[in-house]
């Protein structure tokens, strides 16, 4: 039998070896959300782009199928000036949108991951079209035409709100609203309405060409 002191030393050494021999626990993958998108910290969806002579933020956004707004956010800048040779953070993985008419929910996705879900209003009687569509127009402070009469963006009667994301389906788009109390209901003429703060946020990351799927 080993003396008590030697027994303690041997036991301690074995215990230390057991802990060092254990494999490290795998890191839990973080959930992608809007905070992480806008912070741009340690994201595989972001690449570095070297600015070359003649490049503009608009041309870079078009190449990477992102928005000028998101490029500016990721690089903490307010202007469009670029320096030849500088490195820009650019979002390089496409977003997509899935809208459920039954639930009146819009899900912003990146790959298979849902980044954020917004409550929306869809068409009365289910008249928001179903299928696969593409964003073809982006407008800030759009003019609304009421029975052919233009309603200015600043007018309290402008039903489109501060942003418009138009689909390749005539007169159908995702936009803001002057009736936020109706969000979550099926009340529109076919468009998808969002709260104004929500459509402003969505607009920052959704470029022309974004795929939109609308289901029942």
Secondary structure, DSSP 8 states (H G I E B T S, - for coil): ---HHHHHHHHHHHHHHHHHHS-----------HHHHHH--S-TTEEEEE--TT--HHHHHHHHT--HHHHHHHTT-SS----TT-EEEEE-S-EEEEEETTTTEEEEEETTEEEEEEE-BEEGGG-S--EEEEEEEEEES--EEETTEEE-TTSTT-TTTTEEEEESSTT-EEE--S-GGGTTSEEESSSEE--HHHHHHHHHH--TT-EEEEE-
